[in-house]
């Protein structure tokens, strides 16, 4: 059965691979990098062959760096970018060697037309997805309309995991059902294709691969793949899940009310719920967890820690220079300002919409604003207000999700922002629940490895795998008086957004150059 598992996370700009044992201890790591290509405005594509080769490379680095006998690696688990896909021809080759990326927004050109075919409310209740350019369906419709000759040649519309699994040795293309939630043509309540959406848009269902569950074995490593990856011939290939579902598993989201918050380039709040009533949470992304029977309510914030990076670049030149001189991380230097300024930043409220707002408003015209500034305020207050404003947006996502009845029991945090002890306390105080810091921040890979362990027969289910492999470093308790203060500030945050939006000020800002 082997003693180790390997998790592979095929991300937007690179692939990470990690070898772990049953207790979640790391033995080897690898990384491969690739770019996104931008052939036209709003188009985001990736070179399939390059991405696959760099994924092989990451895998081989992990195996080599571990010093382990590859025969001891029982199974491979995959996590991949969601909503990203390739068109595959009759020879199982990617047409034009293109992955159409999740960031690709070419479908915005025909979104209104699509809404005329299926109204957004019906679409959401059928798929759990907001009708937005991010998801597979609208990019596929664009290709069907603009490049029908490519669609005609298509044997499979293969989401990224299907193609990666095939390259590693799967005998056919198998679509992992929880990853397919972001296709925009799968029903999360039935865990089957949403026939009403597929039929309305004229998608040929025969071009969709067979659905499998997370933990299903989809093949074994072939001799050709073994040479490229360093894995042993016959190593089990296990269907994993989408990257954010894997991240939630790796953060311990296995029960109703358990949640994870990732604050990186973008932000994502995932809350587990046993009951999925789509009428109650319009605009959210509703997916199935890889722990089948549990659903994830997902809210995305577009700027997240990128807004704090902007604050570093524009407000903290001295701190950046000091960091270069002393070898300190500039963000660590900036924590001085966070500690110096009191809870609530002396009344400054920062609206963190530097690139528009995601869930729950989905407003591309929304703008960032410092509100409440007086002569009494300092740079420290402004910097802290940015950190608090980003976290207010996270809280706003949760408060909106609460309409469906979900209540947080615990919140695990991941992403670069969580390196700051001050920020970790702000998150605990803002949400009013204990915050748990993960021992392995790469929760996505851990989640993929847990699912691989289920496929290898190590664990009876995902829950047992999480109990075995997921570890926490510390728990941060909320401070009661701070919770009360942030609830008051949150009310101002909400009222400020409503006032600006309903009075058309965001639209007026958008017209200014």
Secondary structure, DSSP 8 states (H G I E B T S, - for coil): --SEEEEEEE-SSEEEEEEEETT--EEEEEEEE---B-SSTT--EEEHHHHHHHHHHHHHHHHHHHT--GGGEEEEEEEE-TT-EEEE-TTS-BGGGEEE-TT--GGGGGHHHHHHHS-HHHHHHHHSS-S-TTSHHHHHHHHHHH-HHHHHH-SEEEEHHHHHHHHHTBSS-EEETTGGGGGSSEETTTTEE-HHHHHHHT--GGGS-EEE-TT-EEEE--HHHHHHH---TT-EEEEEEEHHHHHHHHTT--STTEEEEEESSSEEEEEEES---GGG-TTSEEEE-SSTT-EEEEEEESSTHHHHHHHHHHH-HHHHHHHHHHT--HHHHHHHHHHHS-TTGGG-EEE--TT-B-TTT-BTT---EEES--TT--HHHHHHHHHHHHHHHHHHHHHHHGGGT---SEEEEESGGGG-HHHHHHHHHHHTS-EEEESSS-HHHHHHHHHHHHHTTS-SSHHHHHHHH--EEEEE---HHHHHHHHHHHHHHHHHHHHHHHTTHHHHHHH--
